[in-house]
């Protein structure tokens, strides 16, 4: 029998470890690098609802301690970008995808990948929206970065069009040095490799700490 990818209680253990490091007496310890305050919290995609519950509880507890907490939904940012295009473009995108799906589901996915990538990839894609939100939030707390937290969630909505490692690369240096935690739906393959949604090839292009 193979060992389960996620042992029982691992998500709770990861959140507990994150909470402990955030509230360390010496300041947030989610990274050993002062100028690179990122962390990843992987969770099984099936644990999405449980994760949201734990994150709401963590955010509420931190706010009660005087922290500022910003939660960013990548799903919301993606939908906002798509809605910003003309209605005719959206209808054309949907119609073409439906016709391709009848012939080949794989072709339909590739078509969407090519089209949606225009809205989300690169430094001017969703990463630019994330950086803008973080910078605006950090500006309101210039003297309190050690009591400020950004949670980036709903990354699964970008599957299979985006890699989380690219997002972190593009927002590096644009976060005002506040702690940023990316909630990562996927499978941890080894110490530094993660498979997005448990479907994509493992990506080891990560510098942040991976919890727990």
Protein Blocks (a to p, Z undefined) as FASTA:
>chain_A
ZZdfbdghklmmmmmmmmmmmmpmnbpakbfbfklccddddddfklmmmmmmmmmmmmmm
mmmnopacddddfklmmmmmmmmpcfklmmmmmmmmmmmmmmomklmmmmmmmmmmmmmg
cjklmmlmmmmmmmmmmmmmmmlmmmcccddehklmmpckbcfklmmmmmgoploopacd
dddddddfblmlccehhlaccdfbbfbdcdZZ
